[in-house]
Amino acid sequence: MYLDKAFELVKWTDGQTGSNPAVGCIVVKDNRIVGIGAHLTEGEAHAEVNALNMAGRHAIGATLYCTLEPCSHFGKTPPCTQKIIDSGIKRVVYAVQDKSLHSGIDAMKAHGIVVDQLYISEIDDYYQPFFKAKLRKLPYTILKMGVTLDGKTADDDDVSKWITNEASRNHAHCVRYTSDAILVGYNTYKHDQPTLDSRNYRDKWIRKVVISNGLFEINDKDNNDYDKSRLIVVTTTDQSIDGVTIIVLTDLHPETILEALYLHKINRIIIEGGMQTMRAFVSARTFDEIHQYIAPKILGGSSKHQFLTTDQPSQMSEITDLSLVSVKTFDQDVLLIYRKDDVDVYRHH
Amino acid sequence: MYLDKAFELVKWTDGQTGSNPAVGCIVVKDNRIVGIGAHLTEGEAHAEVNALNMAGRHAIGATLYCTLEPCSHFGKTPPCTQKIIDSGIKRVVYAVQDKSLHSGIDAMKAHGIVVDQLYISEIDDYYQPFFKAKLRKLPYTILKMGVTLDGKTADDDDVSKWITNEASRNHAHCVRYTSDAILVGYNTYKHDQPTLDSRNYRDKWIRKVVISNGLFEINDKDNNDYDKSRLIVVTTTDQSIDGVTIIVLTDLHPETILEALYLHKINRIIIEGGMQTMRAFVSARTFDEIHQYIAPKILGGSSKHQFLTTDQPSQMSEITDLSLVSVKTFDQDVLLIYRKDDVDVYRHH
């Protein structure tokens, strides 16, 4: 019950904690909530610390409920386990073990604190992308597309606006908010001049990654300090643009790109187009999820903007196996979310 | 409450009443069910008659609940309204008005019977295809396809088997059972040799319609009396095959085909492929519903088996508007059902 409340805090703060996971914490004594805390900003107090500060002397003999196992290491802030020990907490209940850190459980137990795991699969699901990125040192990667019932992402005149409805777009902005970066190919960047932000949900400084084979030319729209600071250009051509992050690589294989982006603190990324970029990531199998918004429309025409047409002939044996993890409707649109079955490790090139 | 039970009987018998709608009927007296009836077979007793026969003398002073307004005409059986009047029923409650027949309500009222409509939208939805076919004199038409996440109905080697899973195929057989015919193009008929039956649900003698431009050649599989009796070949080439229904038309426009099939007592039809046939029906806008089963697979390759590629370039303004009416999941497959907004009248050529 208290863990559900702690998880509620996680949902409120999802997307605002940078490369840290969102964490929620509730301190309870004599059936009363005496402390509520969440991790709000990377580099600032963790959830446990905020909750224990609120609890003050009421923490003595209390139980601390936390969505994720408390940390035991000196990072940007001191370890939470020490704060818990010092506060007089009697029992700690956590939902999910933090596989990316050394456990602080033994230290707490050595100080007489009872430590219990109460596993909740919904919370575990939430932390999977965080663990995957951290253990693999590659961002958790979502391919997002809006398609018609006949699988078109744009018409033959390259018009892609208004395929999906407003409710779908608003939801897509929520997903963007929980990510660190949105990636598009250079053609899409030049042609659509997309803003790639999360303003329909909550605005946020989010990275805008553009894959560019040759010389990158900035859009008029982005020619300001704020948007320049968001831009990361991944390219094979050495170049520099004032205020813009340029990553020069020897090749533009999707995994090479993702490795480089992880080093720029991108733990979660959404690939949004165009189709050439999308196809490269699908073919290389370098993705974790596919988010397909399906609009109740039929476009016909050619397969120019078809997801997914490749140069190789298809064969039934070459099917990629995916798991359907979620079906949502937004008015007349449907969102299908698939997760790649071998999501733990990308195939190495 | 009693109408829900009557509708339950409708669901049990859906698909076994030929060109008549399935109807359920419950007779109630002093809060006890004294009669239960359904229309079971075209040309045999209607639901009301079966229920009143079961009720016998208990019908006197009782209330009759019926999913559809009782009929007042001499068709293959005498009118139900007369039987109701003769039985001593005091009150009739029906859910949906039968727009295709003359009303018998006044006749019942003239005999002192109280007649009430208790509208239930779920029951009304159920009867829509029946009314549409009858008023329009064209079968209610469903386009059914199984696609991968990238919209392929087969791979580039023309292998289409096992795109969707067993649960999806079982459901598709239920839908087939509620239809009168399944239509495919001649290429699909020759290449896939599909059985086009409903054996995974309940087997039924269901029409197998093949569109054939030139001379039709029967598959070995169908070369028996039973399967020949199921076959309807729609063609522009005058020909005859012993035991097979041949419809010769001047053109193979989808609406011309449907008009002819309606005259052969086909009120509900499923178009199952191949893509050329599907494209013709979509382009002519001669369909009522699209059933798209989406499998969690990606095929890539060419757009050879892509739904829907047309010869004309697409433009955003040419979008067909559809309404999403149902989202179902079958294990990892998703079924999306769309209804055409202008479903009442096909566009005339």
Contacts between the chains, C-beta under 8 A, distances in Angstrom:
chain1	res1	chain2	res2	distance
A	147	B	151	7.7
A	148	B	319	7.5
A	149	B	290	6.7
A	149	B	292	6.6
A	149	B	322	7.0
A	149	B	336	7.7
A	149	B	338	6.7
A	150	B	151	6.3
A	150	B	306	7.5
A	150	B	307	5.5
A	150	B	308	3.9
A	150	B	309	7.8
A	151	B	147	7.8
A	151	B	150	6.3
A	151	B	151	3.1
A	151	B	306	7.0
A	151	B	307	7.4
A	152	B	314	6.7
A	155	B	313	7.8
A	155	B	314	4.5
A	155	B	315	5.2
A	155	B	316	4.8
A	155	B	318	8.0
A	156	B	313	3.8
A	156	B	314	4.9
A	156	B	315	7.0
A	157	B	313	7.4
A	157	B	315	6.0
A	157	B	316	7.5
A	159	B	315	7.5
A	159	B	316	4.6
A	161	B	316	7.7
A	162	B	316	6.9
A	279	B	300	8.0
A	282	B	298	6.3
A	282	B	300	7.4
A	283	B	300	7.2
A	290	B	149	6.7
A	292	B	149	6.6
A	294	B	336	6.9
A	296	B	321	7.0
A	296	B	322	4.2
A	296	B	323	6.4
A	296	B	324	5.2
A	296	B	338	5.6
A	297	B	319	4.3
A	297	B	320	6.6
A	297	B	321	7.0
A	297	B	322	6.9
A	298	B	282	6.3
A	298	B	308	6.0
A	298	B	319	6.8
A	298	B	320	4.6
A	298	B	322	7.3
A	299	B	308	7.7
A	299	B	314	4.2
A	299	B	316	7.7
A	299	B	318	7.4
A	299	B	319	6.5
A	300	B	282	7.4
A	300	B	283	7.2
A	300	B	308	5.4
A	300	B	309	7.2
A	300	B	310	3.8
A	300	B	312	6.6
A	300	B	314	4.8
A	300	B	318	7.1
A	301	B	309	7.2
A	301	B	310	6.0
A	301	B	312	6.5
A	301	B	313	4.9
A	301	B	314	2.5
A	301	B	315	7.6
A	302	B	303	7.8
A	302	B	309	6.4
A	302	B	313	6.4
A	302	B	314	7.3
A	303	B	302	7.8
A	303	B	303	3.4
A	303	B	306	5.7
A	303	B	309	5.4
A	306	B	150	7.5
A	306	B	151	6.9
A	306	B	303	5.7
A	306	B	306	6.3
A	306	B	309	7.8
A	307	B	150	5.5
A	307	B	151	7.4
A	308	B	150	3.9
A	308	B	298	6.0
A	308	B	299	7.7
A	308	B	300	5.4
A	309	B	150	7.8
A	309	B	300	7.2
A	309	B	301	7.2
A	309	B	302	6.4
A	309	B	303	5.4
A	309	B	306	7.7
A	310	B	300	3.8
A	310	B	301	6.0
A	312	B	300	6.6
A	312	B	301	6.6
A	313	B	155	7.8
A	313	B	156	3.9
A	313	B	157	7.4
A	313	B	301	5.0
A	313	B	302	6.5
A	314	B	152	6.8
A	314	B	155	4.4
A	314	B	156	4.9
A	314	B	299	4.2
A	314	B	300	4.9
A	314	B	301	2.5
A	314	B	302	7.2
A	315	B	155	5.2
A	315	B	156	7.0
A	315	B	157	6.0
A	315	B	159	7.6
A	315	B	301	7.6
A	316	B	155	4.8
A	316	B	157	7.4
A	316	B	159	4.6
A	316	B	161	7.8
A	316	B	162	6.9
A	316	B	299	7.7
A	318	B	155	7.9
A	318	B	299	7.3
A	318	B	300	7.1
A	319	B	148	7.5
A	319	B	297	4.4
A	319	B	298	6.8
A	319	B	299	6.5
A	320	B	297	6.5
A	320	B	298	4.6
A	321	B	296	7.0
A	321	B	297	7.0
A	322	B	149	7.0
A	322	B	296	4.1
A	322	B	297	6.9
A	322	B	298	7.2
A	322	B	332	7.9
A	323	B	296	6.3
A	323	B	332	6.3
A	324	B	296	5.2
A	324	B	329	6.9
A	324	B	332	4.7
A	324	B	333	7.7
A	324	B	334	6.5
A	327	B	327	6.0
A	327	B	329	6.0
A	327	B	334	5.9
A	329	B	324	6.9
A	329	B	327	6.0
A	332	B	322	8.0
A	332	B	323	6.4
A	332	B	324	4.8
A	333	B	324	7.7
A	334	B	324	6.5
A	334	B	327	5.9
A	334	B	334	7.8
A	334	B	336	6.0
A	336	B	149	7.7
A	336	B	294	6.9
A	336	B	334	6.0
A	338	B	149	6.7
A	338	B	296	5.6
